[in-house]
Amino acid sequence: MSEDKTINEAVVKSEKKRNTILTILSFIFIIGGGIWILSLIFDFHRYETTNNAQVESYINSVTARATGHVASIHFDANQFVHKGDTLVVLDDEEYRIKVKQAEADLAVAEGNLHSLEQSIVTATANQAASKDNLEGDKASLDKAEKDYQRFKNMIADSAVTRNQYDQVVSKLQSTKAYLDAGQKQLLASVSTTKQSYTNLEAAKATVARKKADLENALLQLSYTRIIAMADGYVGERTISIGELINANQVVATQVLNQKVWVTANFKETQIGKIKPGQEVTITVDALDDKEFKGKVVGFSPATGAKFSMVEPDNSTGNFVKITQRIPVKIDFEASAKELESVKPGMSVTVEIKK
């Protein structure tokens, strides 16, 4: 009996000790929970927080501007490239042939232009000669008319023979005919000269068009070298040697090395307490919750739903009120070197101090 009593006393003491420990732990958990709840309430009064936020950056799609087979590739996935670096070279044989054709067409057009310029020189000279001949014919006609008047008076007095008089009349008529022909020739020369000038303008326009064709052919040839338009990192490489690339096809995606920022999607009920210029604490999940400082820059002009491909239609009768979110742009205050490890697309938590 004494042994049983001893055992019972030991069990009772053990239970009392365990109950005491459990009571103490309960008090600790209750106090800790209260402190945690109070801290949350205190923080909520001091901060507006969201974890619906991502790091953003400018992303450029490098597209082909010409069609052709890939001759060589000068970049690897995730490689940093500088503005002007050649990324892809297309087979340019077809484009070089078009350049030669354009050069030949331009040479023909310039030859025609030079020929017309020479024809204008000839037509101008002919016009001047016709004008001079016409002046001579006018002088001859004036002399023939005077001779005719003189011989007409002399024939009346029988001072000259009929044969001499007929020769003078014939001379007068032939001189008039030469003068009429000279006038017509001068008109023809003037018309030819005008037509030559008109043809010259058309030839100049043709030369200008052929020069434009040559410039376009050279431009198309330059498109066979696809270059980076800015500094940045190239993403995945999805093309290979010999592949046919079409115009406007994306050959690479480049994350521009300019700046990164955060787009935080706050609930519409939080926006009223956020103002541009407020201080922000940015916690990056991927970097072991490393913190950066930032500032609010601005707000989206509409909620995210308004910019979605399929906007919700609340007029169907199945309306459920859902708190909307408005994107807020936040700039990092850290230097570019400090942000080297921060990549676009990383999830972050944002706390904005009220």
TORKOLDO-540305 format. One line per field, with one value per residue (C-alpha): x, y, z; chain; residue number from 0. Coordinates in steps of 0.02 Angstrom, whole numbers, m for minus. Layout:
TORKOLDO-540305
u <- c(X,...);
v <- c(Y,...);
w <- c(Z,...);
cadena <- c(A,...);
num <- c(NUM,...);
//
This chain:
TORKOLDO-540305
u <- c(0,141,219,54,34,209,174,12,99,233,101,6,166,208,36,44,214,151,m4,102,214,63,m14,146,162,m20,8,164,70,m76,38,142,m15,m80,83,83,m96,m57,98,m5,m135,2,90,m73,m101,73,91,m8,57,36,128,42,192,327,488,465,581,572,574,608,561,698,609,671,635,680,645,787,878,986,1169,1248,1198,1305,1225,1190,1049,1060,1205,1231,1238,1273,1175,1227,1293,1249,1134,1085,1145,1028,1080,1093,1129,954,963,1135,1065,924,1052,1147,985,943,1118,1099,928,998,1143,1020,912,1064,1121,951,961,1132,1067,919,1032,1137,981,928,1096,1071,890,939,1077,956,830,961,1016,835,811,968,913,744,825,924,766,681,826,819,631,654,781,671,521,625,692,515,452,598,580,392,416,553,449,316,445,516,683,701,651,506,629,721,558,499,663,634,456,515,650,519,406,546,607,432,427,597,537,378,478,601,460,388,559,585,416,465,633,546,423,564,660,506,475,657,643,484,573,719,607,533,709,761,610,655,833,766,651,791,900,760,746,932,922,777,874,1024,908,832,1009,1052,903,990,1097,984,1060,1024,939,991,1101,1028,1020,955,834,816,885,746,819,951,1065,974,803,690,651,504,487,416,461,533,710,756,687,796,781,842,981,900,807,694,545,404,222,122,m63,m150,m332,m441,m480,m295,m264,m340,m198,m58,19,163,328,288,429,421,508,529,565,626,572,708,849,812,693,824,753,770,706,593,466,292,298,120,m39,m118,m259,m375,m388,m300,m466,m493,m330,m362,m395,m572,m648,m775,m956,m1058,m1220,m1252,m1349,m1214,m1134,m1021,m931,m744,m619,m520,m334,m246,m64,55,226,371,549,701,814,963,1100,1108,1252,1153,1007,1108,1034,856,777,614,472,533,397,413,320,288,259,214,236,86);
v <- c(0,119,91,130,286,341,310,408,555,554,551,695,797,762,815,974,1014,982,1087,1227,1221,1217,1364,1464,1422,1470,1638,1663,1621,1733,1878,1850,1840,1999,2087,2023,2081,2250,2266,2225,2354,2480,2443,2449,2622,2674,2581,2530,2359,2241,2089,2101,2189,2150,2225,2299,2354,2405,2251,2269,2143,2137,2106,2069,2201,2088,1910,1786,1634,1654,1657,1686,1723,1834,1819,1688,1675,1797,1891,2078,2173,2356,2471,2441,2264,2142,2005,1910,1913,1855,1789,1948,1881,1923,2098,2129,2082,2207,2340,2304,2313,2479,2544,2492,2573,2733,2731,2713,2855,2968,2925,2975,3136,3179,3141,3257,3393,3378,3380,3542,3619,3563,3623,3792,3811,3763,3888,4025,3977,3978,4150,4215,4139,4221,4390,4362,4312,4471,4575,4484,4512,4697,4710,4607,4719,4875,4798,4752,4930,5001,4877,4902,5087,5052,4926,5058,5172,5027,5053,4865,4712,4601,4462,4568,4618,4437,4390,4523,4464,4284,4337,4426,4274,4153,4269,4273,4083,4071,4191,4092,3930,4012,4069,3894,3820,3942,3893,3709,3743,3834,3691,3563,3660,3671,3485,3450,3549,3454,3290,3352,3380,3206,3133,3223,3151,2978,2998,3053,2901,2784,2859,2828,2649,2627,2700,2584,2434,2483,2506,2334,2265,2346,2259,2092,2139,2141,2250,2292,2462,2488,2418,2270,2084,1968,1833,1658,1618,1539,1542,1436,1442,1416,1457,1564,1729,1832,2020,2078,1912,1925,1855,1904,1987,2115,2182,2360,2413,2578,2565,2453,2502,2420,2409,2379,2336,2415,2392,2537,2562,2595,2720,2867,2857,2851,3007,3038,3062,2950,2841,2656,2501,2368,2190,2072,1892,1815,1904,1836,1979,2110,2285,2436,2611,2692,2829,2834,2908,2897,2800,2707,2806,2655,2491,2336,2261,2404,2363,2176,2089,2043,2175,2111,2145,2187,2210,2023,2004,1901,2050,2016,2164,2133,2255,2322,2353,2506,2493,2614,2651,2655,2703,2630,2753,2635,2653,2548,2447,2406,2349,2230,2079,2144,2069,2111,1997,1968,1973,2103,2164,2350,2454,2635,2747,2859);
w <- c(0,43,m129,m217,m114,m161,m345,m338,m255,m391,m528,m445,m431,m615,m672,m568,m642,m820,m790,m722,m878,m993,m902,m917,m1102,m1130,m1047,m1154,m1315,m1266,m1223,m1381,m1487,m1410,m1443,m1623,m1651,m1574,m1684,m1838,m1789,m1755,m1920,m2017,m1950,m2005,m2170,m2324,m2376,m2523,m2586,m2755,m2832,m2959,m3024,m3198,m3337,m3519,m3630,m3817,m3951,m4083,m4248,m4423,m4556,m4702,m4754,m4774,m4709,m4555,m4607,m4436,m4256,m4146,m3975,m3843,m3719,m3573,m3652,m3627,m3791,m3832,m3944,m4125,m4097,m4235,m4171,m4329,m4510,m4648,m4818,m4923,m5099,m5163,m5091,m5168,m5339,m5315,m5272,m5434,m5534,m5453,m5492,m5674,m5688,m5615,m5739,m5885,m5818,m5795,m5973,m6041,m5941,m6013,m6187,m6164,m6095,m6254,m6362,m6278,m6321,m6502,m6507,m6433,m6564,m6704,m6638,m6638,m6815,m6875,m6798,m6884,m7050,m7028,m7003,m7163,m7256,m7194,m7259,m7425,m7434,m7399,m7541,m7658,m7624,m7660,m7821,m7870,m7845,m7942,m8087,m8086,m8121,m8247,m8345,m8363,m8445,m8546,m8460,m8427,m8522,m8475,m8440,m8312,m8232,m8221,m8136,m8003,m7975,m7961,m7838,m7732,m7728,m7687,m7549,m7474,m7481,m7396,m7261,m7232,m7222,m7102,m6988,m6985,m6952,m6808,m6735,m6752,m6667,m6523,m6504,m6509,m6377,m6264,m6285,m6245,m6083,m6038,m6073,m5969,m5817,m5840,m5855,m5696,m5607,m5672,m5607,m5438,m5432,m5481,m5345,m5221,m5285,m5258,m5082,m5043,m5109,m5001,m4853,m4879,m4891,m4724,m4645,m4671,m4521,m4368,m4234,m4053,m4037,m3855,m3716,m3623,m3593,m3728,m3671,m3739,m3911,m4013,m4190,m4276,m4428,m4592,m4522,m4633,m4548,m4607,m4596,m4429,m4347,m4171,m4168,m3989,m3834,m3747,m3570,m3588,m3470,m3423,m3257,m3153,m3050,m2953,m3001,m2842,m2858,m2709,m2664,m2713,m2528,m2496,m2636,m2543,m2415,m2544,m2619,m2741,m2652,m2504,m2439,m2483,m2414,m2548,m2491,m2628,m2599,m2709,m2617,m2442,m2407,m2444,m2422,m2535,m2517,m2644,m2677,m2751,m2926,m2991,m3015,m3160,m3242,m3221,m3127,m3190,m3245,m3368,m3455,m3465,m3630,m3576,m3465,m3337,m3386,m3232,m3329,m3353,m3191,m3105,m3019,m2871,m2798,m2801,m2731,m2879,m2880,m2950,m3007,m2920,m2994,m2870,m2911,m2822,m2735,m2745,m2876,m3033,m2960,m2804,m2912,m3022,m2933,m2949,m3104,m3192,m3140,m2962,m2830,m2695,m2543,m2531,m2376,m2399,m2248,m2224);
cadena <- c(A,A,A,A,A,A,A,A,A,A,A,A,A,A,A,A,A,A,A,A,A,A,A,A,A,A,A,A,A,A,A,A,A,A,A,A,A,A,A,A,A,A,A,A,A,A,A,A,A,A,A,A,A,A,A,A,A,A,A,A,A,A,A,A,A,A,A,A,A,A,A,A,A,A,A,A,A,A,A,A,A,A,A,A,A,A,A,A,A,A,A,A,A,A,A,A,A,A,A,A,A,A,A,A,A,A,A,A,A,A,A,A,A,A,A,A,A,A,A,A,A,A,A,A,A,A,A,A,A,A,A,A,A,A,A,A,A,A,A,A,A,A,A,A,A,A,A,A,A,A,A,A,A,A,A,A,A,A,A,A,A,A,A,A,A,A,A,A,A,A,A,A,A,A,A,A,A,A,A,A,A,A,A,A,A,A,A,A,A,A,A,A,A,A,A,A,A,A,A,A,A,A,A,A,A,A,A,A,A,A,A,A,A,A,A,A,A,A,A,A,A,A,A,A,A,A,A,A,A,A,A,A,A,A,A,A,A,A,A,A,A,A,A,A,A,A,A,A,A,A,A,A,A,A,A,A,A,A,A,A,A,A,A,A,A,A,A,A,A,A,A,A,A,A,A,A,A,A,A,A,A,A,A,A,A,A,A,A,A,A,A,A,A,A,A,A,A,A,A,A,A,A,A,A,A,A,A,A,A,A,A,A,A,A,A,A,A,A,A,A,A,A,A,A,A,A,A,A,A,A,A,A,A,A,A,A,A,A,A,A,A,A,A,A,A,A,A,A,A,A,A,A,A,A);
num <- c(0,1,2,3,4,5,6,7,8,9,10,11,12,13,14,15,16,17,18,19,20,21,22,23,24,25,26,27,28,29,30,31,32,33,34,35,36,37,38,39,40,41,42,43,44,45,46,47,48,49,50,51,52,53,54,55,56,57,58,59,60,61,62,63,64,65,66,67,68,69,70,71,72,73,74,75,76,77,78,79,80,81,82,83,84,85,86,87,88,89,90,91,92,93,94,95,96,97,98,99,100,101,102,103,104,105,106,107,108,109,110,111,112,113,114,115,116,117,118,119,120,121,122,123,124,125,126,127,128,129,130,131,132,133,134,135,136,137,138,139,140,141,142,143,144,145,146,147,148,149,150,151,152,153,154,155,156,157,158,159,160,161,162,163,164,165,166,167,168,169,170,171,172,173,174,175,176,177,178,179,180,181,182,183,184,185,186,187,188,189,190,191,192,193,194,195,196,197,198,199,200,201,202,203,204,205,206,207,208,209,210,211,212,213,214,215,216,217,218,219,220,221,222,223,224,225,226,227,228,229,230,231,232,233,234,235,236,237,238,239,240,241,242,243,244,245,246,247,248,249,250,251,252,253,254,255,256,257,258,259,260,261,262,263,264,265,266,267,268,269,270,271,272,273,274,275,276,277,278,279,280,281,282,283,284,285,286,287,288,289,290,291,292,293,294,295,296,297,298,299,300,301,302,303,304,305,306,307,308,309,310,311,312,313,314,315,316,317,318,319,320,321,322,323,324,325,326,327,328,329,330,331,332,333,334,335,336,337,338,339,340,341,342,343,344,345,346,347,348,349,350,351,352,353);
//
